[in-house]
Structure formats: C-alpha cells, structure tokens
Amino acid sequence: MAKGVKPRVKVPKKAAAGDTITIKTLISHKMESGQRKDDDGNVIPRSIINRFTCDFNGENVVDVTLEPAISTNPYLEFEAKVPEAGEFKFTWYDDDGSVYEESKKIAIE
C-alpha cells in the first residue's frame, strides 16, 4: 500500500429526482510512471492508480482506466444523473493491489 494515499470526494447532499449533478474526486497519490531512475541509476518501479470506478446504488456510473501519463494526485470531475436517493461508491485501484474506497450519500428533495 502506498504511503499517504487519501481519497477525497465532493457530492451534493441533496438533489431533485432526475437532476444531473457534478461530482469531483481527488486522490492523494505520488504516481510513479516506471520510467524514471533514482540517484543510483535504478529504475523506480511503476506505482499508479490504474483504475477508478463510481457506482450509484450498485449500478456503474463511471469506469476509467488510467495510464502512466496521469498526473500526481489525479483529479476527476464528471456528471451523473440522480434518479433516486442513494449512495455513490468510489473505488480507486493501485498497481500494488491496494484498493481505496469512499462513499457519499445523496438525498432527494
């Protein structure tokens, strides 16, 4: 597990049924492409968040594959339609097999 990894998510607390909302995610992760060398000339192993998913009440909303060119602390912003009250589940997958999760509930007004 990478050190200091912290997922953050911003989801509105309420929305009207059928509204499209903006979701913002950021995960603190150093991200190493596997192409750089350390001071001794050894290749620094690749260590990136390679996949991100978002589900709403068990149904997939977003599934993104990330490549080594992704920046440090990847930020993703996207829109989702909210048909009902429920919970968004966010999952980030690391090269080392670690999985980071966060969830946020949304109510219908």
N, C-alpha and C positions, 0 to 999 in steps of 0.2 A: 504494500500500500504506500503510495506516495505521501510525503510529509506535507502538512499544511493545506490539504485539499478541503475546500469549503464551498458547497453549492449554495447559491442564493437565487430566490425566485420571487418575482413580483406579479401577483394576480389580483384583480379587483375582488373585494369582499362580496360585492353584490352585482347583479346584472338582471335585466329583464329577459324572460324566456325568448330565445331566438336571437338575442344580441350577439354581435361579434365583438370580442374583447381582444386587447393586446396583452400578450404575455412576454415578460422579459426574464431571461435566465443568464446567470454568470456563474462560472465555477473557477475558483482559485486553483490553478494547476500550472506548474512551471513549464510543461510541454517541451520535450526534447526530441528533435527530429531524427536523431540517429546518424546525422551527417557531420556533426562537429567532433572535434578532437579535444582531449584535455591537455594540460600542460606537458604531459609526458608523451603525447602523440597517439594515445589510445582513443579509439572511437568511443564516444559517450553513447551508451545504449538508448535506443528509441524509447520514449516514455510519453505517450499522448493519450488524451481522451479520444477514443476511436469511434464511439457511437453515442448518440443521445436519442432518447425516446420520451414522448409525452403521451400519456393515456388519460382519458376522461371517463370515469365510471367503467373502467375495464376495456374501453374501446380506444384503439390507437388514433392519435391526432397527428403526431409528427414522429418520423423515424429518420434520423440523419446519420450518415457515415462521414466521419471526419478523417482527414488525411494529414500527413506530417507538416504540411504548409500552414496549418491552422495556428493562430497566434496563441501566445501565452494568455491564460485566463480567458478561455473562449466565452464570448457573449453571443447569445442567440435571442432574437426577437421575432415573434410570429403572432398571427391572429388565429383565434379559434371561435367557433360558434357554440354558444351555450344553450342547449335545448331544455335543460332542467337543472335543478340544484344538484350538486355532486362534488366530486373530488378529482383534482388533477394530480397525477403521479408522474414525477420527473425522474429519469434514470440516466446516469452517465456511466459509461463503461471504459475502464482504464486498460492499457496494454498489459499491465501486470496481473490482470484478472480481478482487480478490485471493482466493486460496484458502489456507486454513491447515489443515494435516493433522497428525495424531498417530496413532500405533498402539500397541497393547498386546497382548502375547501372554498366553494363559492355558493352563495345563496341566491335565490330568485326573489326579486322584489315585486 
